[in-house]
Structures are given as structure tokens and as C-alpha cells.
Amino acid sequence: MERFVVEGGRRLDGTIKPAGNKNAALPILAACLLTDEPVTLRNLPDIRDVRVMLQLLESLGRAVDRADANTVTIRRTGEMSSVPDAELSRKIRASILLAGPLLVRTGAATMFRPGGDAIGRRRVDTHLLAFETLGATIETAPAQYMMAAKRLVGRRMFLDEASVTGTENAITAAVLAEGETLIYNAAAEPHVQDLCRFLNILGADIDGIGTNSLRIRGVSALRGGEFRIPSDHIEVGSYVGLAAVTGSEMVIEDGVPEHMDAIELMFRKLGVAMKFEGQNIRVPGGQSLEVQYDVGAAVPKLDDGPWPLFPADLLSIMIVVASQAKGTVMIFEKMFESRLFFTDKLIDMGARIILCDPHRAIVVGGGPLHGSKISSPDIRAGMALLIAALCAKGESVIQNVQQIDRGYERIDERLNALGARIRREEDR
């Protein structure tokens, strides 16, 4: 186990480039099982969750050839197993994304209850509904799901929620199913779009990319190909928040401005400005953060929702930014009932937060934070706590940093290059 020792209160100035989108990389890696030809992926984030997914592919009969830390080629080496490694599966939530490819390629899939962040109930009902609609039979047990299908046949389906991973599993099962599949109430997040574009490069026939209605015409086989994972807009938003609370002048290269509409809107409510310069995003230094009240001086609300609304994965970072913005806001987390529980750690650092219930918190901002000993509960809360530590007065110790490593590549090294002082050491 490792920890970060963070010296707070320093400006971080310079240019940083976000890694590839973790939430695109994981379903795309799973989808490599849909073809027997080699697939090369570039700009793959070198993070814990991706490494575990690569190990899972190897356990299923695929070889992983690394050209460098961020470029891999996936190729077939033998017959594909329908049962991924149980221990590895329990390490990451994304292991469930193997179900669709395995079901359509082998006619069966035994999936173990996936791991991942403890941010509330994360149901798999939508995944199972999609598979059953395509013709699979499913048996459930307390710790695993057994699926079988002699063949999958395209159908019209309405997903009971716009689940990102549920949509991705439905897509990967449908691209090789017989006939046409129509998916309504599909998730449309950038990483779902990236998966569809990747599959179309391999020969899939998917229409409606970027909308909530997908039309997939099944094909008999997919070929190999190459694909570059786009930048992670969640990481971009994290850097915007970091620059804002530390008063830093920061340029974020390849900052995917086309994905920043809702994110910019929410930051603007806290008085944070950003400038778009082609594909780069500049966060001016020395900003005075102040809550922008709604009409009639009403307290504004920062809330999340399915794309194109504000992404749930950035809400933890926004709470830290709100703690440093003069004024009062309400945070409304609609999607996960345990994500806000990390706020007790910010309160220990001096943040003025009232947790009203599992989904709502009132933040009275503008007060200083001070260093503290804290632990990272999940990827996004971990990054939020790191941002809080960097803007706090004094030294902080963040334990359980492997949670942060699951989603942010070499974050300590990259931020230290901008002037941060983060020391990684074995936890004592």
C-alpha cells in the first residue's frame, strides 16, 4: 500500500496533456474479443484498471504486445474461453463488459460479480435485460451470472435506464447478432461514442452514434484495425478544477472542447473561467472564485445527469471547487447514493459542508482548507481529495492511493512537473 505526502498551497503553472479516456479504453479492450485479427490501440492510459483488463484478455486466449506504455496490440493466440479469471474480474467494475463479446463469440459467458468503486448500488439488470432481448438465457447466483445463447438475434429493445456499461454490452452483443438491433434509451456519453466508432472501423454497422437511439445491423465478422483513444474529458475537468482552486495558470493540451459544454457551464456557476484555444483549454491564473447566484439571488444547484448533462464522475471535484468559491451552492448527486459520503474527509480539512442526505449536500464556500491525514475511497473522490490537499495550507497525507492510480496515470509525476510537491511512499 502506498500513500501521497502532499505539500499544499503552491501554484501549479504550465502545460499538461490528459491521458486517454479510461471509460473508453475499457469497453474497447473488451470489444477486441469480437475479432480474430490483430487490433492496435494507441493513447491507452497506463493505469491499474487497464492493466487488469489486459490481464483478463490474456486469461481468455489473447496476447498483449506492448510497443510502449500507451500502445498495445491485441491478437488471438488460441481458443477463447467463456470464463474470465474470477479474481481479476472482482478487481474492476469493467470486467462485466466482457459479457457481450463472450456471449456472441462463444455462445456462453460466466461472469463474476464485478468490483469497482463503492459509490452505491451498481445494478447489472440493464445488461441482463439486453442479453435476454437478443435471445440469451441467464441464471443468476449470489456471486456470478451464467449466460448462454445458441445464437443472438437482433431485436428492438428499450433499456430500463441509460446505463453506460449496459449500453456498451448491448452494442458489443448486437454487432455480430443476426439481423438488426434497435436500442432505445441508450447512453450517449463520449466513451460510448468512441466504442461505436472503433467497432465501425473494424467493420460493424452502427448508426445513431451520439444519440439515445442506436441502429445496429449485424455483420458476420469483424476485421482488425487501429484506433486512438481520445482524451479523457473527466481528467480535463479535474485539471480545470485543480487550476482554479490553486490559482494556477494552466494549459490543457488536446482538451476535447467538444465535450466541455456542460462542464464549462457548471464551472461558470462557481466563477471559474476557461478559454478555448483550438483543441487546447487555458485556465487563467489567479481567479477569484465566487458563486454565481440564480435569478432572484436563489442558491444555485450543481447536479449531474446522463450525457450531455454534467458527468457524475466530476461531481466530487466540483465539491472541492465549491468549498473554495465564496457563496453557497447545493450539490445534487442523482445517480449514486454513496458518492457524497467522502465529504466527511473534506469537513476534516475545514470545508463547510452539510450532508443533507445521501444525494444532497450544501456547501458554504470561501473558507481555507488545512492539511490532514485522509484516505482515498474511490477514483474520483481520491482525485478530489488530492486537489483539496494541493490547495490546503500545510501537509496532507493521502492513504489508499491505488484508488487514484486506477484512473489517473502517473498523476504525482505529472503534477510535480507543474510545480506540485507530491511524494509517493510506502504507507506505514
Beta strands, then each sheet from edge to edge (+ up, - down):
strand 1: 2-7
strand 2: 14-16
strand 3: 39-42
strand 4: 62-68
strand 5: 71-76
strand 6: 108-112
strand 7: 137-141
strand 8: 144-148
strand 9: 156-158
strand 10: 180-184
strand 11: 205-207
strand 12: 213-217
strand 13: 225-228
strand 14: 250-252
strand 15: 275-277
strand 16: 280-283
strand 17: 301-303
strand 18: 327-332
strand 19: 352-357
strand 20: 360-365
strand 21: 373-375
strand 22: 395-399
strand 23: 421-426
sheet 1: 21+ 22+ 1- 23+
sheet 2: 2+ 14+ 16- 15+
sheet 3: 4+ 5- 3+ 13+
sheet 4: 6+ 8- 7+
sheet 5: 9+ 10+ 12- 11+
sheet 6: 17+ 18+ 20- 19+
end
